[in-house]
Amino acid sequence: MPNTWTHILFCEDVIDSVKQPYPFSQYEPYMKLGAQGPDPFFYYNFWPWIKDEPVHEVGMTLHTERCGDFLMDLIRRAKDQCSEVKAFVTGFITHHILDRNTHPYIHYRAGYEGSNHQKLEIIIDTLMMEKYHKLKTWKTPVYKELDVGRTLNIEVRELLHDAISNHYPDLNRNSSEYIQKAYRDMLLALKILTDPYGWKNFMLRSLISSYSHQPIKNKMDYLNLDHTTWHHPATNEASNQSFIELYDKARVEGIEILSHLQNYWQNSDDFSEQRLTELIDNISYDTGKPLNLKLENKYSDPIV
């Protein structure tokens, strides 16, 4: 999956491209937080000495099971809720769209060893933000972009908790408090990983280098701008698309989906609801393919 900055970039890009202005601009932090999708669950109890944290399974399951049904449930539940909820769900949908289009490339070029997946995501974050915003990721604390205050809006928490309980009963927890903790742990982790002067990476390289944004000092073609052939990690089908082309494909999908989303929420439009169901479909965040194919990622040729 792309990392924090690329998901923020994509969410803003798609929303700015929708013909009708989105009514949530004052709730931008909730949109950016939503754009992290299920990833905050991976930050729950992130300390390296804690192994096998059950909440991490929530993040993995949301990426790989009942994806379409879960997203459509969020959309329907959010329809009559507050603007913070709608902003969050809007961002959440953009996370799925970008992941399902770019994740196959990430998996193939990162492989499955250790933290190489996160390492490639972090590198792509830095390249994308430099390309589109001339922003130095290592100098700009990303946690500030996602900070909605000490506590998450209770309606956002309950929306996620209820939808997770409904679609993934095996993951059910007694309250939504774990969602609040995942949010706070994510902000704390991102704050710790912020390293504008490079001393943390120098002192703690083995612990944080794969997760902390830093200047890129080599000439590796991480975005595949040279259109080298790579293969889908689950099907082995060949492609020479660059990350930018995959991003642009996701952007086209995102504009259409968010246009129908806005129409559905504002006008209770049955056609838009049906189109949302068709466009979102039931596609894995991980493989970018329909879940009914039951594919698993296994092929790779790492560049990190």
TORNUDREN-113730 format. One line per 3 residues: number of its first residue (from 1); their letters; for each residue z, y, x of C-alpha. Coordinates in Angstrom, 2 decimals, decimal comma. Example, Ala and Ser with C-alpha at 12.3 -4.5 7.8 and 13.67 -1.06 7.14 Angstrom:
REM TORNUDREN-113730
1) as) 7,80 -4,50 12,30  7,14 -1,06 13,67
***
This chain:
REM TORNUDREN-113730
1) mpn) 0,00 0,00 0,00  -0,51 3,53 1,22  2,78 5,22 2,02
4) twt) 4,65 8,19 0,55  2,36 11,03 1,61  -0,90 9,34 0,65
7) hil) 0,44 8,55 -2,81  1,54 12,17 -3,23  -1,88 13,36 -2,04
10) fce) -3,70 11,03 -4,42  -1,54 11,92 -7,42  -2,07 15,65 -6,90
13) dvi) -5,78 15,16 -6,23  -6,37 13,22 -9,45  -4,26 15,52 -11,62
16) dsv) -6,01 18,61 -10,26  -9,37 17,00 -11,09  -8,62 16,22 -14,75
19) kqp) -10,57 18,72 -16,86  -7,66 19,72 -19,08  -4,70 21,12 -17,13
22) ypf) -1,76 18,75 -17,03  1,32 20,22 -18,76  3,87 18,93 -16,24
25) sqy) 3,48 21,33 -13,31  7,13 22,42 -13,50  8,12 18,75 -13,17
28) epy) 6,09 18,12 -10,04  8,92 16,35 -8,16  9,11 13,77 -10,97
31) mkl) 5,36 13,26 -10,74  5,56 12,78 -6,97  8,50 10,43 -7,35
34) gaq) 6,62 8,45 -9,99  3,67 8,30 -7,58  5,83 6,06 -5,36
37) gpd) 5,50 3,40 -8,08  7,76 0,37 -7,56  8,25 1,16 -3,85
40) pff) 11,72 2,79 -4,18  13,15 -0,66 -4,94  12,27 -1,70 -1,38
43) yyn) 14,65 1,00 -0,08  17,68 -0,35 -1,97  20,32 -1,23 0,66
46) fwp) 17,71 -0,66 3,37  20,09 -1,13 6,30  18,64 -3,61 8,81
49) wik) 21,74 -5,82 8,81  21,41 -6,49 5,05  19,17 -9,51 4,44
52) dep) 17,68 -10,88 1,22  18,54 -7,97 -1,07  17,72 -9,13 -4,65
55) vhe) 16,61 -5,66 -5,79  13,71 -5,82 -3,33  12,34 -8,60 -5,53
58) vgm) 11,98 -6,06 -8,35  9,54 -4,07 -6,23  7,57 -7,17 -5,25
61) tlh) 7,40 -8,53 -8,81  6,18 -5,24 -10,27  3,35 -5,31 -7,73
64) ter) 2,23 -8,83 -8,54  3,13 -9,90 -12,10  2,28 -8,59 -15,61
67) cgd) 1,03 -5,35 -14,04  -1,16 -4,19 -16,93  1,31 -5,05 -19,68
70) flm) 4,10 -3,27 -17,83  2,07 -0,10 -17,29  0,89 0,04 -20,90
73) dli) 4,49 -0,43 -22,03  5,54 2,56 -19,90  2,71 4,61 -21,39
76) rra) 3,64 3,77 -24,99  7,37 4,27 -24,43  6,78 7,64 -22,74
79) kdq) 4,61 9,02 -25,54  7,46 10,62 -27,49  9,83 11,26 -24,61
82) cse) 10,61 14,31 -22,49  8,29 15,95 -19,98  10,19 14,49 -17,02
85) vka) 9,44 11,00 -18,30  5,77 11,79 -18,86  5,46 13,34 -15,40
88) fvt) 7,09 10,27 -13,84  4,89 7,79 -15,73  1,76 9,78 -14,87
91) gfi) 2,61 9,51 -11,19  3,50 5,82 -11,54  0,05 5,06 -12,93
94) thh) -1,65 6,82 -10,01  0,33 4,59 -7,64  -1,13 1,49 -9,25
97) ild) -4,68 2,85 -9,19  -4,57 3,74 -5,50  -2,84 0,50 -4,50
100) rnt) -5,28 -1,79 -6,26  -8,23 -0,09 -4,59  -6,87 0,29 -1,05
103) hpy) -4,36 -2,53 -0,69  -6,92 -5,20 0,24  -8,02 -3,11 3,24
106) ihy) -4,41 -2,51 4,28  -3,54 -6,20 4,07  -6,60 -7,27 6,04
109) rag) -6,16 -4,67 8,78  -2,36 -4,94 9,01  -1,90 -8,67 8,69
112) yeg) 1,39 -10,25 7,72  3,49 -10,08 10,89  6,78 -8,19 10,87
115) snh) 6,50 -4,55 9,80  2,83 -4,07 10,70  1,99 -3,42 7,05
118) qkl) 4,32 -0,42 6,97  3,11 0,69 10,40  -0,51 0,94 9,23
121) eii) 0,55 2,74 6,04  2,46 5,32 8,05  -0,53 5,89 10,34
124) idt) -2,86 6,32 7,34  -0,38 8,80 5,82  -0,63 10,94 8,94
127) lmm) -4,44 10,75 9,13  -4,94 11,53 5,44  -2,57 14,49 5,33
130) eky) -4,12 15,93 8,48  -7,62 15,48 7,05  -6,97 16,97 3,62
133) hkl) -4,09 19,42 4,15  -3,79 19,97 7,92  -0,20 18,82 7,47
136) ktw) 1,78 17,25 10,31  3,66 14,43 8,60  6,27 14,10 11,34
139) ktp) 7,17 17,79 11,01  7,36 17,86 7,21  10,27 15,97 5,59
142) vyk) 8,71 13,95 2,78  12,05 13,26 1,10  12,15 16,90 -0,02
145) eld) 8,95 16,34 -2,01  10,60 13,51 -3,97  14,03 15,04 -4,54
148) vgr) 14,65 15,54 -8,28  18,36 16,20 -7,82  21,43 14,08 -7,26
151) tln) 20,85 11,96 -10,35  17,65 10,74 -11,94  16,92 11,89 -15,46
154) iev) 18,68 9,34 -17,68  15,57 8,87 -19,85  13,53 7,98 -16,76
157) rel) 16,16 5,47 -15,67  16,43 3,86 -19,09  12,65 3,76 -19,52
160) lhd) 12,26 1,75 -16,32  15,30 -0,40 -16,99  14,17 -1,32 -20,52
163) ais) 10,58 -2,04 -19,47  11,69 -4,19 -16,52  14,15 -6,09 -18,73
166) nhy) 11,43 -6,63 -21,33  8,69 -7,90 -19,01  10,74 -9,52 -16,25
169) pdl) 13,86 -10,98 -17,91  14,71 -12,95 -14,76  15,19 -9,60 -12,98
172) nrn) 17,37 -8,15 -15,74  20,48 -6,29 -14,60  23,36 -5,04 -16,70
175) sse) 22,59 -1,33 -16,37  20,09 1,12 -14,91  22,47 2,03 -12,09
178) yiq) 20,40 0,03 -9,58  17,46 2,35 -10,32  19,61 5,38 -9,52
181) kay) 20,78 3,74 -6,28  17,24 2,80 -5,26  16,23 6,45 -5,69
184) rdm) 19,17 7,75 -3,65  18,69 5,10 -0,94  15,01 6,01 -0,67
187) lla) 15,83 9,68 -0,09  18,47 8,75 2,47  16,14 6,39 4,33
190) lki) 13,31 8,92 4,41  15,73 11,58 5,65  16,94 9,30 8,46
193) ltd) 13,34 8,43 9,40  12,26 12,08 9,62  11,76 12,73 13,34
196) pyg) 10,02 16,06 14,08  10,96 16,03 17,78  10,43 12,33 18,48
199) wkn) 13,88 11,61 19,86  14,78 9,08 17,15  11,64 7,08 17,92
202) fml) 12,45 7,28 21,62  16,02 6,06 21,17  15,54 3,64 18,26
205) rsl) 11,92 2,57 18,60  12,41 -1,09 17,72  14,21 -0,17 14,49
208) iss) 12,27 2,75 13,09  8,86 3,19 14,75  6,97 1,28 12,04
211) ysh) 8,52 3,43 9,30  8,69 6,89 10,85  5,76 9,33 10,91
214) qpi) 4,70 10,29 14,43  1,64 11,82 16,12  -1,19 9,31 16,62
217) knk) -2,03 9,06 20,30  -4,83 6,49 20,34  -8,44 6,53 19,09
220) mdy) -8,33 3,42 16,91  -10,52 3,75 13,81  -7,70 3,18 11,32
223) lnl) -9,65 4,63 8,38  -12,76 2,55 9,21  -14,93 5,66 9,41
226) dht) -17,36 3,63 11,55  -17,83 1,18 8,65  -16,89 -1,93 10,56
229) twh) -17,04 -5,08 8,44  -13,73 -6,30 7,05  -12,95 -8,98 4,48
232) hpa) -10,96 -9,13 1,30  -7,64 -10,74 2,25  -7,67 -13,11 -0,75
235) tne) -11,36 -13,89 -1,38  -12,79 -13,29 2,12  -15,67 -11,27 0,62
238) asn) -17,13 -8,84 3,16  -17,04 -5,04 2,95  -17,71 -2,15 5,29
241) qsf) -16,18 0,55 3,11  -13,94 3,08 4,77  -10,46 3,90 3,53
244) iel) -11,86 7,26 2,39  -14,47 5,52 0,23  -11,82 3,28 -1,29
247) ydk) -9,68 6,36 -1,95  -12,62 8,12 -3,62  -13,33 5,10 -5,81
250) arv) -9,69 5,11 -6,90  -9,93 8,84 -7,57  -12,85 8,35 -9,99
253) egi) -10,87 5,65 -11,81  -7,78 7,83 -11,85  -9,52 10,83 -13,39
256) eil) -10,85 8,73 -16,28  -7,53 6,98 -16,86  -5,43 10,16 -16,78
259) shl) -7,88 11,93 -19,10  -7,40 9,18 -21,69  -3,66 9,19 -21,03
262) qny) -3,40 12,88 -21,83  -5,50 12,45 -24,96  -3,36 9,54 -26,13
265) wqn) -0,08 11,37 -25,61  -1,25 14,63 -27,17  -3,33 13,36 -30,08
268) sdd) -2,15 9,78 -30,74  -5,77 8,82 -30,12  -6,34 5,11 -30,86
271) fse) -9,61 5,07 -28,91  -7,85 6,45 -25,82  -5,10 3,84 -26,14
274) qrl) -7,71 1,09 -26,29  -9,61 2,53 -23,32  -6,38 2,78 -21,33
277) tel) -5,72 -0,90 -21,97  -9,25 -1,77 -20,84  -9,27 0,50 -17,78
280) idn) -5,82 -0,43 -16,52  -6,51 -4,09 -17,31  -4,15 -6,61 -15,68
283) isy) -4,85 -6,17 -11,99  -2,59 -6,95 -9,06  -1,45 -4,00 -6,94
286) dtg) -1,68 -6,38 -3,98  -5,10 -8,04 -4,27  -6,88 -5,52 -6,50
289) kpl) -8,14 -8,49 -8,53  -7,26 -9,72 -12,06  -3,96 -11,54 -12,08
292) nlk) -5,40 -14,45 -14,06  -7,33 -15,46 -10,93  -3,98 -16,25 -9,26
295) len) -5,22 -15,12 -5,86  -3,05 -14,87 -2,76  -3,66 -12,76 0,32
298) kys) -4,15 -14,89 3,44  -7,04 -13,52 5,55  -6,51 -10,77 8,11
301) dpi) -7,78 -9,20 11,31  -5,04 -6,75 12,34  -5,65 -3,49 14,15
304) v) -1,95 -2,61 14,55
***
